[in-house]
Amino acid sequence: MRTEIMEFIKQNEEWHQFIRKQPIWYRKLSRDPHAFEQFQISSLHFHQKTIPHKIESFSNRLQFASFMLGMLQSMNKGE
């Protein structure tokens, strides 16, 4: 693998973890260094940092907060 690509990966902890857990990317980047953008996108998906993942996470937290608020309201009505 090219040294500059390896340096980029070592500077970013998430990329470093991703390449250790998905060693096929080491081979892909060794053969085609221009696939680095695809590597970055795959890493975002792996770490669930894409916009759809963030929206889903926010939605789940909002649903949980709504559920808890409903529970508190129903407990207050029972008193």
Residue, then its C-alpha position, 0 to 999 in steps of 0.5 A: m500500500r502507498t505510504e501516503i494512504m497508510e499515513f491518512i488511515k493512521q491519522n484517523e482512528e475510525w479508518h484505522q479500526f475499519i481497515r483492521k476489522q475489514p482487511i479486504w480494504y487493505r488489499k483493495l487499496s494496495r491494488d487500486p489507491h484511487a479507491f480511497e473515496q470508496f473506502q471512506i464511504s464504506s467506513l462511514h457506513f460501518h461506523q453508522k455515521t451517514i446522514p440516514h443513520k444519524i436521522e434514524s438515531f435521532s428518530n429513535r431517541l425522539q420516540f423513546a422520549s415521547f414514550m417516556l413522556g407518555m408514561l409520566q403523563s399516565m402516571n400523573k393521571g392515576e394519582 
